[in-house]
Amino acid sequence: MDNAHNPIAVRVENIQKIWNKTRKDKPKAQIFSMVCSTEDFPLLDGFIRLESSVYGKSDDSFVAFMIDFYDKKSFYATIIEQWILTFEEDLKKNPGWKWEDFEVFKQILPEIDKLSIENLKDFYIKMLVSFKKFEAKTGNLLIVSFLIKKATDSDLLIESIKELTVLLPENIGFLFLDYKERKLYTKLIDFVKQKGIIIEIPNQEINKAYKEIASQGNPNDPQVRYRKCLFEIGEAAKDKKQEKVKKLGNELIDISKSTGETSFWASSYLVYASFLFQFKDEQELIHQLLDKGIKITTPFYKDKQDIAGILMQLLMYKGSHYSLIGQRDSAIHYFLKQTVIAKELQQEMQAINGYNYALLLAARKRDGQYTEILNDAFEYGYALTDEALKVINFTFIANSYLENESKIGYSEKEAISNRMVLIFGENWKDNPKQIAKQIQEEYQLNNT
């Protein structure tokens, strides 16, 4: 496979070389923390994906998981559950695989929340050992890679990982992906001593790779012209060149319209408007652009999933910009419009996100509107399955409902709280604070 002219592939290959050199220089290491700049993180993701495929260049075997950390017990339960469910999906594509112990491990899932922390740890290690045996490869490491995006208690996370590392057999390792700005796993590497190492990835200048990609191909091809224009508008926005952003934004719209693809055309209005957010005197133009995108997508969203996704983003951007300029009621209106469409299309995560944004704004008055939104949000979310809620930010709504709703009795409150503990762990009430902070950062709702 020749990647000589693919600038992203070249940079991923650089990371592969760094990994292989590290393994050669530190053959006894089992615990790795690979860190890079935030901008270069897609390259780490590419490295893991590549090494998990038949195109990997390492002798090691890679499996990857992305999770959040809330508490020790839910962490152990989640990494077991994800492993079993992931293998079950892979088994559908590879029916010839014969992991003899899999069915036995699978039987634990319905009862996993009843296991103690010690039992969960032992079970996880037993599962890894069994999988390594199933893999039937010797002389290498089975590398379990983790991207832990959010950790409510970083010290407890490190303590939880430490307890697993002391149980690891010599042919299994952990790889934790991290940002240079965070360096979450330094204490862990210090703890495991010669068995651990931090792998710092030098700046790979991914923006240069994007620019190279944007310029590749026939310069008259609309897709090539669009990519090039998109990169240039991003650079102009970064440099705060307002008039250049507007010139390129109009060019972006013209290029996308010429393709005849509705989703492509509508997305250009979304992209152009998003780059104008930083310019306070462009409020009118921002909403003109978003409204045009909404007008283009509304007739087709029920039939085409990609168009529906763009419409929901356009409505969310309307809401977020109204919030940014202090128009609370308009912001809530558009967040809820997005939620209505998401519910109609059974996009559960998008629906809950819309409720969260609307609630955070409505909470400032705590009036009848807030209560109505909260009750609707709770009724909708609580009716979802436990499996669905595990990947949705529902704890903000649940906690707000328990604190605000005076009509429900003790037994009902206890039942709600117990279900949240079952799904999100003992420290589930810490999560709403994190979600509120995250929403404020993403949509800058604190500017009102």
Disulfide bonds with the S-S distance in Angstrom:
none
